[in-house]
Amino acid sequence: MDRIVFVVRADRTDLYEALRSAFARELDVEILVDRRTMPTRRRQAASHETDRRRFDRRLRPQVDGEVKQRGWAVIRVSKGG
């Protein structure tokens, strides 16, 4: 089975908590807060040594729009990659 990842806008803590509660027992569902709104200067200072992301968000550009517009997005991640 694929993994389901919910990405929730940082200002939607109500939605984040509701999703966490609703899917607490689901092993293949992950709820993440979108933290990509940090200041530019901090991003530039970050180390690029190891990329530890579970999936490459650049492959899903529509997710940015969905998170900005609706406050959340759903991504299906294949366990095979």
Secondary structure, DSSP 8 states (H G I E B T S, - for coil): --EEEEEEETT-HHHHHHHHHHTTT-TTEEEEEE-TTS-HHHHHHS--S----SS-GGG-HHHHHHHHHHSEEEEEE-TT-
